[in-house]
């Protein structure tokens, strides 16, 4: 076995860690929207969609600041492994990575629209969150398939 | 995957210095992280128990799930980045060792098991609390050991 084969182990674990980070992140978001007092996840999602919890600019910055750094770094680290992929073209990987960065930015900033009263509903936040998770899972799947 | 291997950078002075610096930073992070968890969750079994389940005698409330989840969320992020950095340098320096594969599996495995057991302890039962303590200490000790091995190799080159 060539020693470069060993690099597959940390990369494989990285993918699992990220799935857990995404899972706990969604859980924390739903808790902040009242999941613990609601009957089920469906009711909480509907609540986010129609009447999201009010937040201040301070609340937004407190959440956005670490996430800008952490999500940006995570996408970069995962996506750069696609440079070594022999199964997917770099053009396709580039499209996915750029889309992921854009959706991540929209997802982080979506609450600003609610805070400043541009939108009343939280559907844009839910939609961007769902899209972000799906795209990230796709990228993780691509890396896993390339291993 | 086809990894790109450039010329051997192991003897590059700048790279060696950078690797020493980053490993020393991670080493200090590991020690401080253990101390921080001691303050947040508890240094001994009794205080860990009180943090997770509360204490009726001292009127302590159990930790809020939001706070615990936040801790786990941050732990997962910090663990993967510190371990990824250490593992990459270790693989580069100890490419001929045969025990590498198992060491990496145990390191990453315990690193991921610790926060999972902490959540399981909160939701299910006390035995998971002991499992958390063992896996948490084990991954920290292994990571410290790995850091020391890397530093030894870099200094003796």
Interface residues (C-beta under 8 A of the other chain):
Chain A: X3 X4 X6 X7 X8 X9 X10 X13 X14 X16 X17 X18 X20 X21 X24 X25 X27 X28 X31 X32 X36 X70 X73 X74 X77 X81 X83 X84 X85 X86 X146 X147
Chain B: X1 X2 X3 X4 X5 X65 X66 X69 X70 X72 X73 X76 X77 X79 X80 X81 X83 X84 X87 X88 X91 X95 X96 X100 X101 X104 X105 X108 X109 X111 X112 X115 X116
